[in-house]
Amino acid sequence: MHHESKQDQDDLDAYAEHLLVLDVAGLRRGHRRERIYLTLYPLSPGRIDAAIESLQRTGVVIVKGQRVLRSPALERINRLDMICV
């Protein structure tokens, strides 16, 4: 039986956060959670929600109801072309 290590979980959390930032960085109105779940599939909704909450706590994204938006800081970083794929 395979057990997920703390390092594996941290890597997956960072991966989910990275994908989420890329998803909302260039969008003025952000995305609804349902759209994010579809876009970031096969990540689980629970993992995506954890990434959203983590990024919200640190001021990277803003959550308004079911919509996830870029923060002013993320908008500025994106305009400086500091976010690369």
N, CA and C atoms as an extended XYZ file, in Angstrom:
255
Properties=species:S:1:pos:R:3:atomname:S:1:resname:S:1:resid:I:1 pbc="F F F"
N         0.842       -1.168        0.000 N   MET     1
C         0.000        0.000        0.000 CA  MET     1
C         0.897        1.245        0.000 C   MET     1
N         0.578        2.182       -0.864 N   HIS     2
C         1.375        3.402       -0.997 CA  HIS     2
C         0.801        4.494       -0.096 C   HIS     2
N         1.664        5.093        0.701 N   HIS     3
C         1.268        6.209        1.548 CA  HIS     3
C         1.925        7.464        1.004 C   HIS     3
N         1.150        8.513        0.879 N   GLU     4
C         1.686        9.781        0.390 CA  GLU     4
C         2.540       10.413        1.483 C   GLU     4
N         3.779       10.740        1.134 N   SER     5
C         4.670       11.360        2.109 CA  SER     5
C         4.342       12.844        2.246 C   SER     5
N         4.851       13.458        3.288 N   LYS     6
C         4.672       14.896        3.501 CA  LYS     6
C         5.267       15.672        2.332 C   LYS     6
N         6.428       15.223        1.828 N   GLN     7
C         7.072       15.883        0.687 CA  GLN     7
C         6.200       15.774       -0.559 C   GLN     7
N         5.615       14.588       -0.803 N   ASP     8
C         4.727       14.411       -1.954 CA  ASP     8
C         3.534       15.348       -1.845 C   ASP     8
N         2.972       15.461       -0.648 N   GLN     9
C         1.822       16.329       -0.432 CA  GLN     9
C         2.200       17.789       -0.635 C   GLN     9
N         3.348       18.203       -0.107 N   ASP    10
C         3.808       19.587       -0.287 CA  ASP    10
C         4.030       19.902       -1.761 C   ASP    10
N         4.623       18.954       -2.496 N   ASP    11
C         4.846       19.142       -3.928 CA  ASP    11
C         3.531       19.271       -4.672 C   ASP    11
N         2.561       18.441       -4.322 N   LEU    12
C         1.261       18.494       -4.973 CA  LEU    12
C         0.537       19.794       -4.640 C   LEU    12
N         0.651       20.261       -3.387 N   ASP    13
C         0.033       21.526       -2.998 CA  ASP    13
C         0.656       22.686       -3.770 C   ASP    13
N         1.977       22.706       -3.896 N   ALA    14
C         2.655       23.761       -4.648 CA  ALA    14
C         2.268       23.689       -6.119 C   ALA    14
N         2.137       22.483       -6.648 N   TYR    15
C         1.731       22.299       -8.042 CA  TYR    15
C         0.322       22.860       -8.250 C   TYR    15
N        -0.596       22.556       -7.344 N   ALA    16
C        -1.972       23.056       -7.441 CA  ALA    16
C        -1.986       24.580       -7.352 C   ALA    16
N        -1.208       25.147       -6.447 N   GLU    17
C        -1.128       26.607       -6.320 CA  GLU    17
C        -0.566       27.231       -7.596 C   GLU    17
N         0.469       26.620       -8.142 N   HIS    18
C         1.082       27.122       -9.381 CA  HIS    18
C         0.052       27.143      -10.514 C   HIS    18
N        -0.664       26.040      -10.697 N   LEU    19
C        -1.677       25.970      -11.755 CA  LEU    19
C        -2.789       26.984      -11.526 C   LEU    19
N        -3.186       27.163      -10.285 N   LEU    20
C        -4.247       28.114       -9.971 CA  LEU    20
C        -3.819       29.542      -10.289 C   LEU    20
N        -2.595       29.905       -9.941 N   VAL    21
C        -2.081       31.243      -10.256 CA  VAL    21
C        -2.074       31.451      -11.763 C   VAL    21
N        -1.596       30.469      -12.502 N   LEU    22
C        -1.591       30.589      -13.964 CA  LEU    22
C        -3.005       30.731      -14.514 C   LEU    22
N        -3.952       30.062      -13.894 N   ASP    23
C        -5.331       30.101      -14.368 CA  ASP    23
C        -5.985       31.466      -14.187 C   ASP    23
N        -5.708       32.151      -13.086 N   VAL    24
C        -6.405       33.420      -12.814 CA  VAL    24
C        -5.562       34.666      -13.069 C   VAL    24
N        -4.265       34.515      -13.301 N   ALA    25
C        -3.370       35.676      -13.402 CA  ALA    25
C        -3.795       36.679      -14.460 C   ALA    25
N        -4.177       36.240      -15.622 N   GLY    26
C        -4.483       37.165      -16.703 CA  GLY    26
C        -5.949       37.514      -16.845 C   GLY    26
N        -6.755       37.104      -15.894 N   LEU    27
C        -8.205       37.290      -16.018 CA  LEU    27
C        -8.713       38.413      -15.129 C   LEU    27
N        -9.342       39.383      -15.709 N   ARG    28
C        -9.878       40.511      -14.949 CA  ARG    28
C       -10.967       40.066      -13.973 C   ARG    28
N       -11.842       39.158      -14.411 N   ARG    29
C       -12.963       38.736      -13.560 CA  ARG    29
C       -12.740       37.379      -12.905 C   ARG    29
N       -11.544       36.819      -13.041 N   GLY    30
C       -11.253       35.542      -12.410 CA  GLY    30
C       -12.082       34.413      -12.981 C   GLY    30
N       -12.242       33.368      -12.180 N   HIS    31
C       -13.042       32.203      -12.566 CA  HIS    31
C       -13.903       31.774      -11.385 C   HIS    31
N       -15.027       31.161      -11.708 N   ARG    32
C       -15.833       30.511      -10.678 CA  ARG    32
C       -15.158       29.196      -10.312 C   ARG    32
N       -15.367       28.747       -9.074 N   ARG    33
C       -14.739       27.495       -8.624 CA  ARG    33
C       -15.054       26.331       -9.549 C   ARG    33
N       -16.299       26.235      -10.020 N   GLU    34
C       -16.675       25.115      -10.881 CA  GLU    34
C       -15.805       25.085      -12.138 C   GLU    34
N       -15.529       26.243      -12.690 N   ARG    35
C       -14.681       26.342      -13.881 CA  ARG    35
C       -13.245       25.944      -13.550 C   ARG    35
N       -12.775       26.365      -12.391 N   ILE    36
C       -11.416       26.008      -11.966 CA  ILE    36
C       -11.305       24.500      -11.782 C   ILE    36
N       -12.319       23.882      -11.168 N   TYR    37
C       -12.302       22.431      -10.986 CA  TYR    37
C       -12.164       21.723      -12.336 C   TYR    37
N       -12.889       22.200      -13.334 N   LEU    38
C       -12.809       21.594      -14.668 CA  LEU    38
C       -11.457       21.847      -15.318 C   LEU    38
N       -10.964       23.058      -15.184 N   THR    39
C        -9.696       23.429      -15.807 CA  THR    39
C        -8.527       22.664      -15.199 C   THR    39
N        -8.547       22.471      -13.894 N   LEU    40
C        -7.417       21.842      -13.211 CA  LEU    40
C        -7.589       20.341      -12.987 C   LEU    40
N        -8.637       19.752      -13.581 N   TYR    41
C        -8.809       18.303      -13.508 CA  TYR    41
C        -7.561       17.646      -14.079 C   TYR    41
N        -6.988       16.642      -13.475 N   PRO    42
C        -7.528       15.684      -12.531 CA  PRO    42
C        -7.256       15.985      -11.053 C   PRO    42
N        -6.798       17.206      -10.722 N   LEU    43
C        -6.675       17.536       -9.302 CA  LEU    43
C        -8.047       17.501       -8.658 C   LEU    43
N        -8.116       17.005       -7.444 N   SER    44
C        -9.403       16.900       -6.752 CA  SER    44
C        -9.894       18.280       -6.322 C   SER    44
N       -11.220       18.458       -6.249 N   PRO    45
C       -11.747       19.724       -5.746 CA  PRO    45
C       -11.212       20.078       -4.353 C   PRO    45
N       -11.008       19.095       -3.507 N   GLY    46
C       -10.453       19.349       -2.169 CA  GLY    46
C        -9.053       19.928       -2.232 C   GLY    46
N        -8.238       19.401       -3.124 N   ARG    47
C        -6.866       19.892       -3.288 CA  ARG    47
C        -6.875       21.307       -3.863 C   ARG    47
N        -7.788       21.557       -4.795 N   ILE    48
C        -7.920       22.887       -5.384 CA  ILE    48
C        -8.415       23.883       -4.338 C   ILE    48
N        -9.409       23.485       -3.547 N   ASP    49
C        -9.900       24.367       -2.487 CA  ASP    49
C        -8.792       24.713       -1.493 C   ASP    49
N        -7.959       23.730       -1.163 N   ALA    50
C        -6.841       23.979       -0.245 CA  ALA    50
C        -5.868       24.988       -0.860 C   ALA    50
N        -5.616       24.869       -2.155 N   ALA    51
C        -4.727       25.819       -2.843 CA  ALA    51
C        -5.336       27.214       -2.840 C   ALA    51
N        -6.637       27.297       -3.101 N   ILE    52
C        -7.326       28.595       -3.090 CA  ILE    52
C        -7.211       29.237       -1.710 C   ILE    52
N        -7.482       28.463       -0.665 N   GLU    53
C        -7.421       28.995        0.695 CA  GLU    53
C        -6.007       29.448        1.053 C   GLU    53
N        -5.007       28.670        0.674 N   SER    54
C        -3.624       29.025        0.959 CA  SER    54
C        -3.231       30.318        0.248 C   SER    54
N        -3.592       30.429       -1.024 N   LEU    55
C        -3.258       31.624       -1.795 CA  LEU    55
C        -4.054       32.842       -1.321 C   LEU    55
N        -5.258       32.611       -0.832 N   GLN    56
C        -6.049       33.713       -0.283 CA  GLN    56
C        -5.426       34.228        1.011 C   GLN    56
N        -4.993       33.309        1.875 N   ARG    57
C        -4.367       33.703        3.149 CA  ARG    57
C        -3.120       34.553        2.931 C   ARG    57
N        -2.390       34.281        1.858 N   THR    58
C        -1.145       35.006        1.605 CA  THR    58
C        -1.333       36.204        0.683 C   THR    58
N        -2.575       36.481        0.283 N   GLY    59
C        -2.858       37.676       -0.502 CA  GLY    59
C        -2.596       37.559       -1.991 C   GLY    59
N        -2.461       36.351       -2.497 N   VAL    60
C        -2.196       36.156       -3.922 CA  VAL    60
C        -3.490       36.211       -4.729 C   VAL    60
N        -4.563       35.650       -4.166 N   VAL    61
C        -5.871       35.705       -4.819 CA  VAL    61
C        -6.895       36.271       -3.854 C   VAL    61
N        -8.011       36.701       -4.407 N   ILE    62
C        -9.144       37.203       -3.638 CA  ILE    62
C       -10.330       36.293       -3.951 C   ILE    62
N       -11.082       35.932       -2.936 N   VAL    63
C       -12.263       35.093       -3.133 CA  VAL    63
C       -13.493       35.931       -2.829 C   VAL    63
N       -14.398       36.003       -3.803 N   LYS    64
C       -15.686       36.690       -3.636 CA  LYS    64
C       -16.770       35.700       -3.991 C   LYS    64
N       -17.398       35.145       -2.960 N   GLY    65
C       -18.398       34.104       -3.191 CA  GLY    65
C       -17.733       32.884       -3.809 C   GLY    65
N       -18.217       32.478       -4.978 N   GLN    66
C       -17.646       31.332       -5.679 CA  GLN    66
C       -16.583       31.739       -6.697 C   GLN    66
N       -16.311       33.028       -6.809 N   ARG    67
C       -15.358       33.526       -7.807 CA  ARG    67
C       -13.984       33.743       -7.175 C   ARG    67
N       -12.952       33.301       -7.883 N   VAL    68
C       -11.564       33.477       -7.444 CA  VAL    68
C       -10.912       34.468       -8.404 C   VAL    68
N       -10.392       35.564       -7.838 N   LEU    69
C        -9.818       36.644       -8.642 CA  LEU    69
C        -8.361       36.861       -8.274 C   LEU    69
N        -7.627       37.431       -9.190 N   ARG    70
C        -6.243       37.803       -8.881 CA  ARG    70
C        -6.257       38.988       -7.920 C   ARG    70
N        -5.264       39.060       -7.065 N   SER    71
C        -5.120       40.206       -6.171 CA  SER    71
C        -4.412       41.315       -6.936 C   SER    71
N        -4.429       42.551       -6.427 N   PRO    72
C        -3.667       43.617       -7.075 CA  PRO    72
C        -2.178       43.272       -7.201 C   PRO    72
N        -1.618       42.580       -6.205 N   ALA    73
C        -0.200       42.199       -6.272 CA  ALA    73
C         0.041       41.210       -7.409 C   ALA    73
N        -0.837       40.221       -7.548 N   LEU    74
C        -0.690       39.247       -8.628 CA  LEU    74
C        -0.872       39.921       -9.988 C   LEU    74
N        -1.804       40.848      -10.068 N   GLU    75
C        -2.007       41.596      -11.311 CA  GLU    75
C        -0.728       42.337      -11.699 C   GLU    75
N        -0.097       42.983      -10.738 N   ARG    76
C         1.130       43.742      -11.011 CA  ARG    76
C         2.268       42.823      -11.436 C   ARG    76
N         2.428       41.710      -10.740 N   ILE    77
C         3.473       40.749      -11.098 CA  ILE    77
C         3.243       40.213      -12.507 C   ILE    77
N         1.988       39.950      -12.844 N   ASN    78
C         1.671       39.478      -14.185 CA  ASN    78
C         2.006       40.532      -15.235 C   ASN    78
N         1.711       41.797      -14.952 N   ARG    79
C         2.024       42.874      -15.905 CA  ARG    79
C         3.527       43.066      -16.070 C   ARG    79
N         4.293       42.732      -15.068 N   LEU    80
C         5.741       42.824      -15.169 CA  LEU    80
C         6.362       41.630      -15.903 C   LEU    80
N         5.491       40.741      -16.402 N   ASP    81
C         5.937       39.524      -17.111 CA  ASP    81
C         6.842       38.653      -16.262 C   ASP    81
N         6.524       38.588      -14.975 N   MET    82
C         7.326       37.770      -14.077 CA  MET    82
C         6.724       36.371      -13.896 C   MET    82
N         5.534       36.143      -14.452 N   ILE    83
C         4.910       34.832      -14.386 CA  ILE    83
C         5.149       34.158      -15.728 C   ILE    83
N         5.863       33.046      -15.701 N   CYS    84
C         6.224       32.343      -16.927 CA  CYS    84
C         5.698       30.912      -16.874 C   CYS    84
N         5.363       30.402      -18.017 N   VAL    85
C         4.895       29.009      -18.113 CA  VAL    85
C         6.052       28.130      -18.478 C   VAL    85
